[in-house]
Amino acid sequence: MTNIAGTIRPDTAKRHEAKYRNGNRLHRQTLNRFFDRVSSEIAALKFSSILDFGCGEAFFWEEVKSRMDVPAEVVGIDLRSQALEKAKLSHPEFMFMQQDILSWEPDRKFDLVIASQVLEHLVEPGRFLKRLCEVSHRHLLLSVPWEPLFRLCNLARGRDLGRLGNHPEHVNHWGQRSFERFVSRYARVERSITCFPFLIIVARPRMHDGH
């Protein structure tokens, strides 16, 4: 499988659990606002199949399913086998597989491809986004931390102080304009949304829209 240069750490699962199970009121409000907006964007799109790239333990779908019905086939892929086992137990109606997106050859394209809080972890994000465009039949939904606000939030709550608030797995840092420019190399940006402290883009692969 593709080497992503140490962006998966021994404490990755623990950090994911802490992020989604944190009961702090402000933390919960921030996540709720993000998932309210993400769910709204998903509901506005037409699709019958979804690929979730870097699905992890599928906490994303726990949040989305609490806000809307997902009347579609959902396939999640990740490199971490233990995370996938948890995802399968939590969402048996979906399909989860251990796959490397750069070498995996799915038997069809997906109407909607999602990469939520994944691209910031990848050493060569352009290679991955190009591949995501290739397996998307219609739309992409991408979200990343909004920098430098995300790091400032970490500093304010005493997280990763020795790294000036930078998450130890984050190797890319985008503001709204720089993320739009990055995505625009591979896809046509339809909507660019700020949802403090996250960025969300809905895009259409250029190869499928005639642009």
Legacy VTK file of the C-alpha trace (Angstrom):
# vtk DataFile Version 3.0
C-alpha trace
ASCII
DATASET POLYDATA
POINTS 211 float
0.000 0.000 0.000
1.085 3.569 -0.654
3.433 5.033 1.932
1.863 8.203 3.277
4.998 9.085 5.226
3.992 8.575 8.816
0.654 10.379 8.808
-0.895 7.349 10.506
0.370 7.173 14.091
-0.067 4.725 16.981
-2.462 7.181 18.661
-4.582 7.906 15.563
-7.547 5.848 16.789
-7.352 7.424 20.238
-7.355 10.912 18.743
-10.368 10.122 16.557
-12.265 8.771 19.544
-11.425 11.858 21.588
-12.503 14.180 18.791
-15.938 12.670 18.311
-16.676 11.674 21.904
-15.552 14.933 23.511
-18.394 16.217 25.666
-17.112 19.779 26.017
-20.003 22.113 25.148
-18.051 24.383 22.796
-16.334 21.440 21.110
-19.694 19.746 20.590
-21.271 22.930 19.233
-18.435 23.286 16.734
-18.800 19.720 15.484
-22.590 19.989 15.359
-22.366 23.128 13.240
-19.946 21.405 10.867
-22.062 18.264 10.486
-25.255 20.273 10.108
-23.690 22.031 7.135
-22.088 18.921 5.655
-25.371 17.012 5.909
-27.198 19.902 4.253
-24.718 19.889 1.375
-25.012 16.116 0.935
-28.814 16.287 0.977
-28.747 18.903 -1.791
-26.883 16.586 -4.178
-28.291 13.814 -6.355
-26.604 10.457 -5.890
-27.161 6.736 -5.619
-23.620 5.768 -4.643
-21.030 7.316 -2.307
-17.354 6.631 -1.804
-15.913 7.789 1.529
-12.144 8.041 1.176
-10.292 7.711 4.496
-13.429 6.669 6.348
-11.620 5.526 9.514
-14.023 4.326 12.190
-16.903 5.988 10.276
-17.682 8.527 12.986
-18.578 10.798 10.050
-21.527 8.576 9.177
-22.697 8.335 12.758
-23.103 12.109 12.691
-24.623 12.329 9.208
-27.106 9.503 9.814
-28.381 11.284 12.938
-29.337 14.215 10.680
-30.639 12.608 7.480
-31.497 9.385 5.731
-28.743 8.138 3.425
-30.663 6.497 0.560
-27.575 5.325 -1.257
-24.908 2.684 -1.414
-21.978 3.802 0.729
-18.487 2.349 0.315
-15.792 3.416 2.757
-12.092 2.762 2.245
-9.171 3.221 4.602
-5.738 1.744 5.340
-6.352 1.003 9.042
-7.866 -2.460 9.461
-8.875 -1.960 13.115
-10.732 1.231 12.233
-12.577 -0.591 9.463
-13.663 -3.345 11.845
-15.250 -0.733 14.102
-16.913 0.902 11.109
-18.422 -2.411 10.010
-19.856 -3.039 13.463
-21.369 0.447 13.697
-22.762 0.614 10.146
-23.429 -2.915 8.837
-25.572 -1.541 6.018
-22.498 0.066 4.429
-19.469 -1.582 2.836
-15.999 -0.918 4.268
-12.786 -2.139 2.663
-9.056 -1.857 3.237
-7.894 -0.277 -0.009
-5.229 2.080 -1.293
-7.038 4.594 -3.500
-4.000 4.994 -5.761
-3.906 1.328 -6.739
-7.536 0.277 -6.193
-9.606 -0.263 -9.344
-13.297 -0.128 -8.403
-15.758 -1.773 -10.763
-17.609 1.537 -11.309
-17.489 5.236 -10.543
-19.364 6.851 -7.664
-21.892 9.672 -7.860
-20.427 11.371 -4.794
-16.882 11.041 -3.465
-16.231 12.368 0.047
-12.887 13.156 1.654
-13.605 14.694 5.040
-10.603 15.753 7.127
-8.244 13.555 5.088
-6.335 15.622 2.524
-4.423 17.545 5.200
-2.827 14.233 6.241
-1.409 13.327 2.820
2.139 14.125 1.739
1.186 14.422 -1.944
-2.454 15.524 -1.768
-2.637 16.327 -5.479
-2.035 12.687 -6.431
-4.928 11.634 -4.227
-7.336 14.356 -5.326
-6.628 13.557 -8.978
-7.496 9.919 -8.270
-10.659 10.903 -6.404
-11.735 12.878 -9.469
-11.127 9.814 -11.628
-13.464 7.645 -9.557
-16.165 10.325 -9.214
-19.067 10.202 -11.627
-20.592 13.502 -10.523
-19.492 15.338 -7.371
-16.811 15.666 -4.712
-17.326 16.885 -1.165
-14.045 17.856 0.491
-13.385 19.251 3.943
-10.166 20.273 5.685
-9.186 22.373 8.712
-9.345 26.138 8.111
-5.854 27.390 8.824
-4.448 29.134 10.740
-7.705 29.270 12.724
-7.664 25.542 13.419
-4.199 25.730 14.994
-5.155 28.810 17.005
-8.142 26.905 18.388
-5.847 24.059 19.427
-3.538 26.512 21.198
-6.476 28.124 22.981
-7.509 24.777 24.467
-3.968 23.644 25.267
-3.619 21.074 22.476
-0.308 20.336 20.718
1.405 23.282 22.390
4.886 22.083 21.460
3.828 22.090 17.806
2.238 25.569 17.995
-1.200 24.011 17.764
-0.477 21.870 14.707
-1.983 18.393 14.789
0.903 15.877 14.544
-0.631 14.218 11.481
-1.308 17.409 9.510
1.224 18.028 6.752
-0.881 20.435 4.655
-2.339 23.743 5.826
-4.913 25.605 3.741
-6.786 28.850 4.058
-9.988 29.284 2.062
-8.371 30.816 -1.033
-5.420 28.433 -1.104
-7.709 25.416 -0.744
-9.902 26.691 -3.574
-6.812 27.096 -5.769
-5.616 23.603 -4.906
-8.960 21.944 -5.673
-9.392 24.002 -8.851
-6.393 22.268 -10.418
-8.433 19.079 -10.619
-12.105 20.027 -10.292
-14.527 22.874 -10.835
-15.439 24.403 -7.471
-19.204 24.823 -7.199
-19.437 25.919 -3.584
-16.767 27.008 -1.118
-17.978 27.202 2.463
-16.396 28.321 5.722
-17.681 26.590 8.833
-15.339 27.633 11.633
-12.793 26.095 12.007
-13.305 24.003 8.864
-13.480 24.517 5.108
-15.921 22.649 2.865
-15.861 22.508 -0.929
-18.385 20.924 -3.254
-16.829 20.390 -6.683
-17.323 18.579 -9.955
-14.427 16.762 -11.658
-13.426 18.697 -14.760
-13.254 15.554 -16.865
-17.014 15.064 -16.416
-18.452 18.543 -16.889
-16.993 19.621 -20.198
-14.723 22.284 -18.649
LINES 1 212
211 0 1 2 3 4 5 6 7 8 9 10 11 12 13 14 15 16 17 18 19 20 21 22 23 24 25 26 27 28 29 30 31 32 33 34 35 36 37 38 39 40 41 42 43 44 45 46 47 48 49 50 51 52 53 54 55 56 57 58 59 60 61 62 63 64 65 66 67 68 69 70 71 72 73 74 75 76 77 78 79 80 81 82 83 84 85 86 87 88 89 90 91 92 93 94 95 96 97 98 99 100 101 102 103 104 105 106 107 108 109 110 111 112 113 114 115 116 117 118 119 120 121 122 123 124 125 126 127 128 129 130 131 132 133 134 135 136 137 138 139 140 141 142 143 144 145 146 147 148 149 150 151 152 153 154 155 156 157 158 159 160 161 162 163 164 165 166 167 168 169 170 171 172 173 174 175 176 177 178 179 180 181 182 183 184 185 186 187 188 189 190 191 192 193 194 195 196 197 198 199 200 201 202 203 204 205 206 207 208 209 210
